[in-house]
């Protein structure tokens, strides 16, 4: 994992790459070319994971000089790809994945991307054709941003802040993105825009060519607007017996974890005490040599309760997960003072505002990992989206059962609401209602009685997401999973993960997003994901022998959550109110006057701020720290 920079006619390419120095403390490299479109500069900041020798440094060129590569990420199946390329006559001088990626592109061209089990944001330059090829992995684990709108200059980078530094992009906010964030907490939206008006995200799962021989370059919106060629699409659901799904999942997990444990530096794992991280640890324990050094697990533990008196401590489950295993547990205990004191740091790390403090726990976990000497961390990101782990997804699964007149509908409904559960009769019923009744119809109905669009929100022009409707030939849950994975949930979580980890030069690897598990997850039918009163049923069934029963069949989940409501009455709330007034003034043209009055009355009364106030304050403080102004 690293930081990359690729530009044509950038005002200050060096400044652009150095803005990502934290991503790659182990080295820096450049390649520069004169092209008909102008000066092409490819820069790389290295975090050495495979083959730390200088021979594997980037940019890397083929022997004859035709192809040059910079990329951020890791190819987990690089050894298998290297064997296939050797069979075709390729000779390798290094033991890392960079040379394999370069040879794969030289051998197979853009077809190589579909062969990769891994994560990558890559830029190839073909000096013979004078063409840049830009590609990003299937799920978008590795970030890639683009800026440039004058037809003469264009740049790609690992973080938006690099483009602000190297391209001298005006610090103008994107009103649509901020409206969606402040109004509903949406981040990393499906339109590939960012909080910056003149910076976009490159889409995941496709490749794009930029021709330099004609003397002009495209606008950044053209690059981010899905104009490339897709190299991966999710598979459709297919009939599958439970036993078959269990067998395939176990095989896929073993493959994913065994590949992701390979590194020339220490590897550890995040451990929340939940199902997903415990499955990873259980698989690691099964695969590792019993005589090896203890495997390091890092956990954020909050020995506190929420406002309802529910304990937020995952300690009993973390201890159950590591019991009897050859592991070393590293605990972090970030309190409200720690979080409040570091919120500015976390905002700078993220590069864009975030909706709550839950991502802060992850920040402290990666900081602790680096202090423990760990450069690679496994994590369970993606499992909830792929295997229907969020409680509201049960409503869509039940709507599918209802639509096909499944005789087990009532039995499954009662099983889902049986205590202890994250679901109640009303919550599950509303979930089914939302899944069954067209969102367009519901909006029209509520509009007719004056309840839509919702009133009293923080923004004048409320962000209205596209209505949900099942794609042709797909079940409701199947469509929802695709939406959450590809555009509505996972992209934001991947951004949080990448920035939090790279702030401390830690590479994160996500077994659930491996080629084997990711492809299989889309094929597994929804009735195996929500079954017998459990979300993620098929994961629990597949790995119950690798888990303590109190984790395998646990019905309430927490993960790395924080006591945000309590903190909002303390130090975090003080931080919010300290920055709220400046945020209101900065964003006044887009804020609802009634909401502003309500917040000022609330603050004067000494009441604690809520989630919406946190979002506004966070966005305002981000603007202060970055110099961003409302466009």
C-alpha positions as CSV (number, residue, x, y, z in Angstrom):
1,X,0.0,0.0,0.0
2,X,1.3,3.4,-0.9
3,X,0.6,6.9,-2.2
4,X,0.6,7.6,-5.9
5,X,0.6,10.6,-8.2
6,X,0.2,10.9,-12.0
7,X,-0.2,14.2,-13.8
8,X,0.0,16.0,-17.1
9,X,1.2,19.6,-16.8
10,X,0.6,19.8,-13.0
11,X,1.8,23.1,-11.5
12,X,3.6,21.3,-8.7
13,X,3.7,17.5,-8.9
14,X,6.3,17.2,-6.2
15,X,4.0,19.0,-3.7
16,X,1.2,16.7,-4.8
17,X,3.1,13.6,-4.0
18,X,4.6,14.9,-0.8
19,X,1.1,15.5,0.5
20,X,0.8,11.7,0.7
21,X,4.2,11.2,2.4
22,X,2.4,9.6,5.4
23,X,1.1,6.8,3.1
24,X,4.6,5.8,2.1
25,X,7.4,6.4,4.5
26,X,9.7,3.8,3.0
27,X,10.8,5.5,-0.2
28,X,10.0,7.9,-3.1
29,X,10.4,7.5,-6.8
30,X,9.7,9.4,-10.0
31,X,9.4,8.8,-13.7
32,X,9.0,11.7,-16.1
33,X,8.1,11.8,-19.9
34,X,7.6,14.5,-22.5
35,X,4.4,13.8,-24.5
36,X,2.4,15.7,-27.1
37,X,0.0,16.6,-24.3
38,X,2.8,18.0,-22.1
39,X,4.9,16.9,-19.2
40,X,3.8,13.5,-17.7
41,X,5.0,12.9,-14.1
42,X,4.5,9.6,-12.3
43,X,5.4,9.6,-8.5
44,X,5.2,7.0,-5.8
45,X,5.6,7.0,-2.0
46,X,6.3,3.5,-0.9
47,X,5.1,1.4,2.0
48,X,7.2,-1.7,1.6
49,X,5.2,-4.9,2.3
50,X,6.3,-7.4,-0.3
51,X,10.0,-7.5,-1.2
52,X,11.3,-4.5,0.7
53,X,14.5,-4.3,-1.5
54,X,15.1,-1.3,-3.8
55,X,14.6,-3.7,-6.8
56,X,10.8,-3.5,-6.2
57,X,10.6,0.2,-5.9
58,X,8.2,2.2,-8.1
59,X,7.8,3.6,-10.7
60,X,8.8,0.3,-12.4
61,X,9.5,-0.1,-16.1
62,X,9.6,-3.1,-18.4
63,X,13.1,-4.0,-19.6
64,X,12.6,-2.4,-23.0
65,X,11.0,0.7,-21.5
66,X,7.6,0.6,-23.1
67,X,5.5,0.2,-19.9
68,X,5.8,2.1,-16.7
69,X,3.7,1.3,-13.6
70,X,2.8,3.0,-10.3
71,X,0.2,1.5,-8.1
72,X,-1.2,1.5,-4.6
73,X,-2.4,-1.8,-3.2
74,X,-1.5,-5.5,-3.1
75,X,-1.9,-8.5,-5.4
76,X,-2.7,-11.4,-3.1
77,X,-2.4,-14.0,-5.9
78,X,0.8,-12.6,-7.3
79,X,2.6,-15.9,-6.8
80,X,0.0,-17.8,-8.9
81,X,0.1,-15.0,-11.6
82,X,3.9,-15.1,-11.6
83,X,3.9,-18.9,-12.2
84,X,1.5,-18.4,-15.2
85,X,3.7,-15.6,-16.6
86,X,6.8,-17.7,-16.2
87,X,5.2,-20.4,-18.2
88,X,4.7,-17.8,-21.0
89,X,8.4,-16.9,-20.9
90,X,8.6,-14.0,-18.5
91,X,11.7,-13.8,-16.3
92,X,11.5,-12.1,-12.9
93,X,14.3,-10.4,-10.9
94,X,12.2,-9.5,-7.8
95,X,10.0,-11.4,-5.3
96,X,7.3,-8.8,-5.0
97,X,3.9,-8.1,-6.7
98,X,4.9,-4.9,-8.6
99,X,6.9,-6.7,-11.2
100,X,4.2,-9.3,-11.6
101,X,1.5,-6.6,-12.1
102,X,3.7,-4.9,-14.7
103,X,4.4,-8.2,-16.6
104,X,0.7,-9.1,-16.4
105,X,-0.2,-5.9,-18.1
106,X,2.5,-6.4,-20.7
107,X,1.2,-9.9,-21.4
108,X,-2.6,-9.6,-21.1
109,X,-3.2,-5.9,-21.4
110,X,-6.4,-4.7,-19.7
111,X,-7.6,-8.3,-19.4
112,X,-5.1,-8.7,-16.5
113,X,-7.4,-6.7,-14.1
114,X,-10.1,-9.4,-14.0
115,X,-7.4,-12.0,-13.1
116,X,-6.3,-10.2,-9.9
117,X,-7.3,-11.2,-6.4
118,X,-6.3,-8.1,-4.6
119,X,-6.8,-4.3,-4.2
120,X,-5.3,-1.7,-6.4
121,X,-5.4,1.8,-7.8
122,X,-3.0,1.7,-10.8
123,X,-1.6,3.9,-13.5
124,X,0.2,2.4,-16.5
125,X,2.0,4.4,-19.2
126,X,2.5,2.9,-22.6
127,X,5.3,5.0,-24.2
128,X,4.7,3.4,-27.6
129,X,1.0,4.3,-27.8
130,X,1.4,7.4,-25.6
131,X,-1.6,6.3,-23.5
132,X,-2.3,6.2,-19.8
133,X,-4.4,3.3,-18.5
134,X,-6.0,4.0,-15.1
135,X,-7.7,1.1,-13.2
136,X,-9.2,0.6,-9.7
137,X,-10.1,-2.6,-8.0
138,X,-13.5,-4.2,-8.2
139,X,-14.8,-2.8,-4.8
140,X,-12.7,0.3,-4.7
141,X,-10.7,-0.7,-1.7
142,X,-7.8,1.6,-2.9
143,X,-8.7,5.2,-3.5
144,X,-8.0,7.2,-6.6
145,X,-9.0,10.8,-7.2
146,X,-8.9,13.0,-10.3
147,X,-8.8,16.7,-10.9
148,X,-8.3,18.9,-14.0
149,X,-10.9,20.8,-16.1
150,X,-9.0,23.1,-18.5
151,X,-8.2,20.5,-21.2
152,X,-4.5,21.0,-20.6
153,X,-3.8,19.5,-17.2
154,X,-5.0,16.4,-15.4
155,X,-3.9,14.5,-12.3
156,X,-4.7,11.4,-10.4
157,X,-3.8,10.8,-6.7
158,X,-4.5,8.6,-3.7
159,X,-6.0,11.5,-1.7
160,X,-8.0,14.6,-2.6
161,X,-5.6,16.7,-0.6
162,X,-2.8,15.8,-2.9
163,X,-4.7,17.4,-5.8
164,X,-5.3,20.5,-3.8
165,X,-1.5,20.8,-3.2
166,X,-0.2,19.7,-6.6
167,X,-2.9,21.0,-9.0
168,X,-3.6,24.2,-7.1
169,X,-7.3,23.3,-7.2
170,X,-9.5,26.1,-5.9
171,X,-10.8,25.3,-2.4
172,X,-14.5,25.3,-3.4
173,X,-17.0,23.0,-1.8
174,X,-19.3,20.8,-3.8
175,X,-22.8,22.0,-2.7
176,X,-24.6,18.8,-3.7
177,X,-22.2,16.6,-1.7
178,X,-22.3,18.8,1.4
179,X,-26.1,19.0,1.1
180,X,-26.4,15.2,1.1
181,X,-23.9,14.9,4.0
182,X,-25.5,17.5,6.2
183,X,-29.0,16.5,5.4
184,X,-28.7,12.8,5.7
185,X,-25.1,11.8,6.6
186,X,-24.4,10.4,3.2
187,X,-20.8,10.1,2.2
188,X,-18.9,9.0,-0.9
189,X,-22.1,9.1,-3.0
190,X,-22.9,7.1,-6.1
191,X,-22.0,10.1,-8.4
192,X,-18.3,9.9,-7.5
193,X,-18.3,13.6,-6.4
194,X,-16.3,14.7,-3.3
195,X,-16.7,17.6,-0.9
196,X,-14.5,19.5,-3.3
197,X,-16.2,20.9,-6.4
198,X,-13.2,20.3,-8.6
199,X,-12.1,16.8,-7.4
200,X,-13.9,13.6,-8.3
201,X,-13.4,9.9,-7.5
202,X,-12.4,7.4,-10.1
203,X,-15.0,4.7,-10.3
204,X,-14.2,1.2,-9.1
205,X,-14.2,-2.0,-11.1
206,X,-13.2,-0.4,-14.4
207,X,-10.3,0.9,-16.5
208,X,-10.0,4.1,-18.4
209,X,-7.6,5.3,-21.1
210,X,-6.2,8.8,-21.5
211,X,-4.6,9.4,-24.8
212,X,-1.8,11.9,-24.8
213,X,-0.8,11.8,-28.5
214,X,-3.5,14.3,-29.5
215,X,-2.2,17.1,-27.2
216,X,-5.3,17.4,-25.0
217,X,-6.6,15.7,-21.9
218,X,-10.2,15.1,-20.7
219,X,-12.1,16.8,-18.0
220,X,-12.0,15.2,-14.5
221,X,-15.8,14.7,-14.7
222,X,-15.4,12.7,-17.9
223,X,-13.1,10.3,-16.1
224,X,-15.3,9.9,-13.0
225,X,-18.5,9.7,-15.0
226,X,-18.4,5.9,-15.7
227,X,-16.9,6.4,-19.2
228,X,-14.4,3.5,-18.8
229,X,-14.6,-0.2,-19.5
230,X,-15.9,-2.4,-16.8
231,X,-13.8,-5.5,-16.0
232,X,-16.0,-6.9,-13.2
233,X,-19.7,-7.2,-12.5
234,X,-21.3,-9.0,-9.6
235,X,-22.7,-12.4,-10.3
236,X,-26.4,-13.0,-10.1
237,X,-28.0,-15.2,-7.3
238,X,-28.1,-18.8,-8.2
239,X,-29.8,-21.8,-6.6
240,X,-27.6,-23.3,-3.9
241,X,-28.1,-25.8,-1.2
242,X,-27.0,-24.8,2.3
243,X,-24.4,-27.6,2.6
244,X,-22.9,-26.5,-0.7
245,X,-22.7,-22.9,0.3
246,X,-21.1,-23.8,3.6
247,X,-18.4,-25.9,1.9
248,X,-17.7,-23.2,-0.7
249,X,-17.5,-20.4,1.9
250,X,-15.0,-22.4,4.1
251,X,-12.8,-23.0,1.1
252,X,-13.0,-19.4,-0.1
253,X,-12.2,-18.1,3.4
254,X,-9.2,-20.4,3.8
255,X,-7.9,-19.2,0.4
256,X,-8.5,-15.5,1.2
257,X,-6.9,-15.5,4.6
258,X,-3.9,-17.7,3.6
259,X,-3.1,-15.3,0.7
260,X,-3.6,-12.2,2.8
261,X,-1.3,-13.5,5.6
262,X,1.6,-13.4,3.1
263,X,3.9,-10.4,3.7
264,X,7.5,-9.6,4.4
265,X,6.4,-7.6,7.5
266,X,4.4,-8.4,10.6
267,X,0.6,-9.1,10.0
268,X,-2.1,-8.7,12.7
269,X,-5.9,-8.3,12.8
270,X,-8.6,-6.0,14.1
271,X,-10.8,-7.7,16.6
272,X,-14.1,-6.2,17.7
273,X,-15.6,-9.4,19.3
274,X,-18.2,-9.5,16.5
275,X,-18.9,-12.2,14.0
276,X,-16.8,-11.1,11.1
277,X,-13.5,-10.3,12.9
278,X,-13.8,-13.5,14.9
279,X,-14.3,-15.6,11.8
280,X,-11.0,-14.1,10.4
281,X,-9.2,-14.8,13.7
282,X,-10.6,-18.3,13.8
283,X,-9.4,-18.9,10.3
284,X,-6.0,-17.4,11.0
285,X,-5.6,-19.7,14.0
286,X,-6.5,-22.7,11.9
287,X,-4.0,-21.9,9.2
288,X,-1.0,-20.7,11.2
289,X,1.8,-22.9,12.5
290,X,1.1,-23.6,16.2
291,X,4.8,-22.8,16.9
292,X,4.8,-19.4,15.3
293,X,5.0,-16.2,17.3
294,X,1.8,-14.9,18.9
295,X,-0.6,-13.3,16.4
296,X,-1.4,-9.7,17.4
297,X,-5.0,-8.6,17.7
298,X,-6.0,-5.0,18.3
299,X,-9.3,-4.2,20.0
300,X,-11.0,-0.9,20.9
301,X,-12.9,-1.6,24.1
302,X,-15.3,0.8,25.8
303,X,-16.2,-0.2,29.3
304,X,-19.2,2.1,29.3
305,X,-22.9,1.9,28.8
306,X,-25.1,3.9,26.4
307,X,-28.0,6.1,27.5
308,X,-30.3,3.1,27.7
309,X,-28.0,1.4,30.2
310,X,-26.8,-1.2,27.6
311,X,-23.2,-2.1,28.0
312,X,-21.0,-1.1,25.1
313,X,-18.1,-3.3,26.3
314,X,-17.2,-6.1,23.9
315,X,-14.6,-7.4,26.3
316,X,-16.4,-10.7,27.1
317,X,-16.7,-11.5,23.3
318,X,-13.1,-10.4,22.6
319,X,-11.9,-12.6,25.4
320,X,-14.0,-15.5,24.1
321,X,-12.6,-15.0,20.6
322,X,-9.0,-15.3,21.7
323,X,-9.4,-18.0,24.3
324,X,-7.1,-21.0,23.6
325,X,-5.4,-19.2,20.7
326,X,-1.8,-18.2,20.3
327,X,-2.5,-14.5,20.2
328,X,-1.3,-11.3,21.9
329,X,-4.2,-8.8,22.5
330,X,-3.5,-5.1,22.3
331,X,-6.3,-3.0,23.8
332,X,-7.1,0.6,23.2
333,X,-9.6,2.5,25.4
334,X,-10.3,5.9,23.7
335,X,-12.4,8.0,26.0
336,X,-14.4,11.2,25.2
337,X,-11.4,13.4,26.1
338,X,-9.1,11.4,23.7
339,X,-11.7,11.6,20.9
340,X,-12.5,15.3,21.4
341,X,-8.8,16.2,21.5
342,X,-8.1,14.3,18.3
343,X,-11.2,15.2,16.2
344,X,-9.2,17.8,14.3
345,X,-6.5,15.3,13.5
346,X,-9.1,12.8,12.4
347,X,-10.7,15.4,10.1
348,X,-7.3,16.1,8.5
349,X,-6.8,12.4,8.1
350,X,-10.1,11.8,6.5
351,X,-9.9,14.8,4.2
352,X,-13.7,15.1,4.2
353,X,-16.3,15.5,7.0
354,X,-17.7,12.4,8.7
355,X,-21.1,11.8,10.4
356,X,-20.2,10.5,13.8
357,X,-17.5,9.3,16.2
358,X,-17.7,5.6,15.4
359,X,-14.8,5.9,12.9
360,X,-12.7,7.4,15.6
361,X,-12.4,4.0,17.4
362,X,-10.9,2.6,14.2
363,X,-8.4,5.5,14.1
364,X,-7.1,4.6,17.5
365,X,-6.9,0.9,16.6
366,X,-4.6,1.5,13.7
367,X,-2.5,3.9,15.7
368,X,-2.0,1.1,18.3
369,X,-1.2,-1.4,15.6
370,X,1.6,0.7,14.3
371,X,3.0,1.3,17.8
372,X,3.0,-2.5,18.2
373,X,5.1,-2.9,15.0
374,X,2.3,-4.1,12.8
375,X,2.4,-2.9,9.2
376,X,-0.5,-5.1,7.8
377,X,-3.9,-5.5,9.5
378,X,-6.7,-7.8,8.5
379,X,-10.3,-6.5,9.0
380,X,-13.8,-7.7,8.4
381,X,-15.1,-4.9,6.3
382,X,-17.7,-5.8,3.7
383,X,-19.3,-8.8,5.4
384,X,-22.4,-6.9,6.6
385,X,-23.2,-5.6,3.1
386,X,-22.4,-8.9,1.3
387,X,-24.2,-11.3,3.8
388,X,-27.1,-9.1,5.0
389,X,-25.7,-8.2,8.4
390,X,-27.6,-5.0,9.0
391,X,-31.0,-5.4,10.8
392,X,-33.0,-3.4,8.2
393,X,-31.9,-5.9,5.5
394,X,-34.1,-8.5,7.2
395,X,-37.1,-6.6,6.0
396,X,-36.1,-7.0,2.4
397,X,-35.4,-10.7,2.9
398,X,-38.9,-11.2,4.4
399,X,-40.4,-9.1,1.6
400,X,-38.9,-11.6,-0.9
401,X,-40.4,-14.5,1.0
402,X,-43.8,-12.8,1.0
403,X,-43.6,-12.1,-2.7
404,X,-43.1,-15.7,-3.5
405,X,-45.7,-16.8,-1.0
406,X,-43.2,-18.7,1.1
407,X,-45.1,-20.8,3.6
408,X,-42.3,-20.3,6.2
409,X,-42.9,-16.5,6.2
410,X,-44.7,-16.3,9.6
411,X,-42.3,-18.7,11.2
412,X,-39.3,-16.7,10.0
413,X,-40.9,-13.4,11.0
414,X,-41.4,-14.6,14.6
415,X,-37.9,-16.0,14.7
416,X,-36.4,-12.7,13.7
417,X,-38.2,-10.7,16.4
418,X,-37.6,-13.2,19.2
419,X,-35.6,-11.8,22.1
420,X,-32.7,-10.9,22.2
421,X,-32.9,-9.2,18.9
422,X,-32.0,-5.9,17.1
423,X,-35.5,-6.2,15.6
424,X,-39.0,-5.5,16.9
425,X,-42.3,-6.3,15.3
426,X,-42.7,-2.7,14.3
427,X,-39.2,-2.3,13.0
428,X,-39.4,-5.5,10.9
429,X,-42.9,-4.6,9.7
430,X,-41.7,-1.2,8.6
431,X,-38.8,-2.8,6.8
432,X,-41.1,-5.1,4.9
433,X,-43.4,-2.2,4.1
434,X,-40.5,-0.2,2.6
435,X,-39.3,-3.2,0.6
436,X,-42.7,-4.2,-0.8
437,X,-44.3,-0.8,-1.5
438,X,-42.7,1.2,-4.2
439,X,-40.7,4.1,-2.8
440,X,-42.2,6.4,-5.5
441,X,-45.7,5.4,-4.4
442,X,-44.8,6.1,-0.7
443,X,-43.3,9.5,-1.6
444,X,-46.5,10.4,-3.6
445,X,-48.7,9.3,-0.7
446,X,-46.8,11.2,1.9
447,X,-46.6,14.3,-0.4
448,X,-50.4,14.2,-0.7
449,X,-50.8,14.5,3.1
450,X,-48.0,17.2,3.4
451,X,-45.4,14.9,5.0
452,X,-43.0,14.8,2.1
453,X,-40.4,16.1,1.5
454,X,-39.6,16.1,5.3
455,X,-39.6,19.4,7.0
456,X,-37.5,20.8,9.7
457,X,-34.2,19.4,8.5
458,X,-30.9,21.3,8.5
459,X,-30.7,22.1,4.8
460,X,-33.0,24.2,2.6
461,X,-32.9,21.8,-0.3
462,X,-33.3,18.4,1.2
463,X,-31.3,15.6,-0.5
464,X,-33.6,13.1,-1.9
465,X,-32.0,9.8,-2.8
466,X,-33.0,7.8,-5.8
467,X,-36.1,5.7,-5.1
468,X,-35.3,2.0,-4.4
469,X,-36.7,-0.5,-6.8
470,X,-35.6,-4.1,-7.5
471,X,-33.6,-4.4,-10.6
472,X,-35.2,-6.5,-13.4
473,X,-34.8,-10.2,-12.6
474,X,-33.5,-9.6,-9.1
475,X,-34.9,-10.2,-5.7
476,X,-35.3,-7.1,-3.4
477,X,-32.5,-8.2,-1.0
478,X,-30.3,-9.0,-4.0
479,X,-30.7,-5.4,-5.3
480,X,-30.2,-3.9,-1.9
481,X,-27.0,-5.8,-1.4
482,X,-25.6,-4.6,-4.7
483,X,-26.6,-1.0,-3.9
484,X,-25.0,-1.1,-0.5
485,X,-21.8,-2.8,-1.7
486,X,-21.3,-0.7,-4.9
487,X,-22.5,2.7,-4.0
488,X,-24.5,3.4,-0.8
489,X,-22.6,2.0,2.2
490,X,-19.3,0.2,1.5
491,X,-17.5,3.0,-0.4
492,X,-17.7,5.3,2.5
493,X,-16.6,2.6,5.0
494,X,-13.6,1.8,2.7
495,X,-12.7,5.5,2.7
496,X,-12.7,5.7,6.5
497,X,-10.6,2.5,6.7
498,X,-8.1,3.6,4.1
499,X,-7.5,7.0,5.7
500,X,-7.4,5.8,9.3
501,X,-4.9,3.1,8.5
502,X,-2.7,5.1,6.2
503,X,-2.5,7.9,8.7
504,X,-0.1,5.5,10.5
505,X,1.3,3.8,7.4
506,X,-0.6,0.5,8.0
507,X,-1.9,-1.6,5.1
508,X,-5.4,-3.1,5.7
509,X,-6.5,-6.3,4.0
510,X,-10.1,-7.4,3.8
511,X,-10.7,-11.1,3.4
512,X,-14.5,-10.7,2.8
513,X,-13.7,-8.6,-0.3
514,X,-11.4,-11.2,-1.8
515,X,-12.1,-12.5,-5.3
516,X,-13.3,-15.8,-4.0
517,X,-15.6,-14.6,-1.2
518,X,-16.8,-11.6,-3.0
519,X,-17.9,-13.5,-6.1
520,X,-19.4,-16.3,-4.1
521,X,-21.4,-13.9,-1.8
522,X,-23.3,-12.5,-4.7
523,X,-24.3,-16.0,-5.9
524,X,-25.5,-17.2,-2.5
525,X,-29.4,-16.8,-2.3
526,X,-30.9,-14.4,0.1
527,X,-32.9,-17.1,1.9
528,X,-29.5,-18.5,3.1
529,X,-28.4,-15.1,4.4
530,X,-31.5,-14.3,6.5
531,X,-32.8,-17.6,8.0
532,X,-34.0,-19.1,11.3
533,X,-34.1,-15.7,13.0
534,X,-30.5,-14.7,12.1
535,X,-29.0,-12.2,9.7
536,X,-25.7,-13.5,8.2
537,X,-27.0,-17.0,8.8
538,X,-24.9,-18.7,6.2
539,X,-21.7,-17.2,7.7
540,X,-22.6,-18.4,11.2
541,X,-23.4,-21.9,9.9
542,X,-20.2,-22.1,7.8
543,X,-17.8,-21.1,10.6
544,X,-19.6,-22.1,13.8
545,X,-16.8,-24.6,14.5
546,X,-14.2,-21.8,14.4
547,X,-16.1,-19.6,16.8
548,X,-17.3,-19.7,20.4
549,X,-21.1,-20.3,20.4
550,X,-21.7,-17.0,22.1
551,X,-20.3,-15.2,19.1
552,X,-21.4,-17.6,16.3
553,X,-25.1,-17.3,17.4
554,X,-25.1,-13.9,19.0
555,X,-28.1,-11.8,17.8
556,X,-27.2,-8.3,18.9
557,X,-24.1,-6.6,17.4
558,X,-22.0,-3.7,18.3
559,X,-18.6,-3.6,16.6
560,X,-16.3,-0.7,17.1
561,X,-19.1,1.6,18.4
562,X,-18.6,4.6,20.7
563,X,-20.8,6.1,23.5
564,X,-21.5,9.1,21.2
565,X,-24.8,10.1,22.9
566,X,-23.1,10.3,26.3
567,X,-20.0,12.0,24.9
568,X,-22.3,14.7,23.3
569,X,-23.2,15.7,26.8
570,X,-19.5,16.1,27.6
571,X,-16.3,16.9,25.8
572,X,-17.4,16.0,22.3
573,X,-20.5,18.1,22.7
574,X,-18.4,21.0,23.8
575,X,-16.3,20.5,20.6
576,X,-19.5,20.5,18.5
577,X,-20.9,23.7,20.1
578,X,-17.5,25.4,19.8
579,X,-17.5,25.0,16.0
580,X,-21.2,25.1,15.3
581,X,-21.6,28.9,15.0
582,X,-18.8,29.3,12.6
583,X,-20.2,26.4,10.6
584,X,-23.6,28.0,10.5
585,X,-22.1,31.3,9.1
586,X,-20.0,29.4,6.6
587,X,-22.9,27.4,5.3
588,X,-25.8,29.8,5.9
589,X,-27.0,30.0,2.3
590,X,-27.7,26.2,2.3
591,X,-29.0,25.9,5.9
592,X,-32.7,26.0,7.0
593,X,-33.4,29.2,9.0
594,X,-35.8,27.3,11.3
595,X,-33.1,24.7,12.1
596,X,-30.6,27.5,12.9
597,X,-33.0,29.1,15.3
598,X,-33.7,25.7,16.9
599,X,-30.0,25.0,17.4
600,X,-29.3,28.4,18.9
601,X,-32.2,28.0,21.4
602,X,-30.9,24.5,22.2
603,X,-27.4,25.8,22.8
604,X,-28.6,28.7,24.9
605,X,-30.6,26.3,27.1
606,X,-27.4,24.2,27.7
607,X,-28.9,21.0,26.0
608,X,-26.6,18.6,24.3
609,X,-26.2,18.7,20.5
610,X,-27.5,15.9,18.4
611,X,-26.2,14.0,15.4
612,X,-27.2,16.7,12.9
613,X,-25.4,19.4,14.8
614,X,-22.3,17.1,14.9
615,X,-22.5,16.9,11.1
616,X,-22.8,20.6,10.6
617,X,-20.0,21.3,13.0
618,X,-17.8,18.7,11.5
619,X,-18.3,20.1,8.0
620,X,-17.7,23.6,9.2
621,X,-14.5,22.6,11.0
622,X,-13.3,20.7,7.9
623,X,-13.9,23.9,5.9
624,X,-11.9,25.9,8.5
625,X,-9.0,23.4,8.5
626,X,-8.8,23.2,4.7
627,X,-9.7,26.7,3.7
628,X,-12.8,25.5,1.8
629,X,-15.4,28.0,0.9
630,X,-19.0,27.5,-0.2
631,X,-19.2,27.7,-4.0
